[in-house]
C-alpha cells in the first residue's frame, strides 16, 4: 500500500512539472510554447536596452527565418514603480504589435511575403520581480540585451550578450537536441 501511495505521489509530481514549466505567459495571457519542436531565442531586455533591441533583433530574426524560431522577450520591469507596472504592460502590448509590423515591413522590403507563423512567433513577457533576469546573472538596470538560445526540446544551447554573438546564436539554433546538453 505504501509503495502504491508513493508511486501515485511521484506520478502526480511528475505530471505537475510540465504544467509549472508551461505557466510562462506573455502580456496577452498566451502560453509561451518553449520546447515544442521549434528553437527559441530568449532575449532579456529592459527600458535601457530598447534601442539596442530594435537595432539588432529584426535583422537577426530575418536572417534565421528558415529556422522559424520562437522569440521570447523578457522585459525587466524592476525599474518601473509599482503604480506604473500596468501601464508598462500596456506599452509592451503596443510594442509587440509595432514589432510584428516592423518585421512584416522588413520581409516586404526584401521582396518576400511575411511567413504565416510570424504572428505566433513573438512573445513579450513582463517580468516584475526580475527572477528570469537574475537567473541569467543580470542585475537591475543592466546595459545590454542578453540572449539565450534553446533547442527544439527547450534545452539551452547558447547564451551571451546578444549583439556580440548573433552568428553563434544562429548556429546554435541548428544544434540537435541530443547535443544541446553540451553548451558551446
C-alpha positions, 0 to 999 in steps of 0.5 A: 500500500505504501509503495502504491501511495508513493508511486501515485505521489511521484506520478502526480509530481511528475505530471505537475512539472510540465504544467509549472514549466508551461505557466510562462505567459506573455502580456496577452495571457498566451502560453509561451510554447518553449520546447515544442519542436521549434528553437527559441531565442530568449532575449532579456531586455529592459527600458535601457536596452530598447534601442539596442533591441530594435537595432539588432533583433529584426535583422537577426530574426530575418536572417534565421527565418528558415529556422522559424524560431520562437522569440521570447522577450523578457522585459525587466520591469524592476525599474518601473514603480509599482503604480506604473507596472500596468501601464508598462504592460500596456506599452509592451502590448503596443510594442509587440504589435509595432514589432510584428509590423516592423518585421512584416515591413522588413520581409516586404522590403526584401521582396518576400511575403511575411511567413504565416507563423510570424504572428505566433512567433513573438512573445513579450513577457513582463517580468516584475520581480526580475527572477528570469533576469537574475537567473541569467546573472543580470542585475537591475538596470543592466546595459545590454540585451542578453540572449539565450538560445534553446533547442527544439526540446527547450534545452539551452544551447547558447547564451551571451550578450546578444549583439556580440554573438548573433552568428553563434546564436544562429548556429546554435539554433541548428544544434540537435537536441541530443547535443544541446546538453553540451553548451558551446 
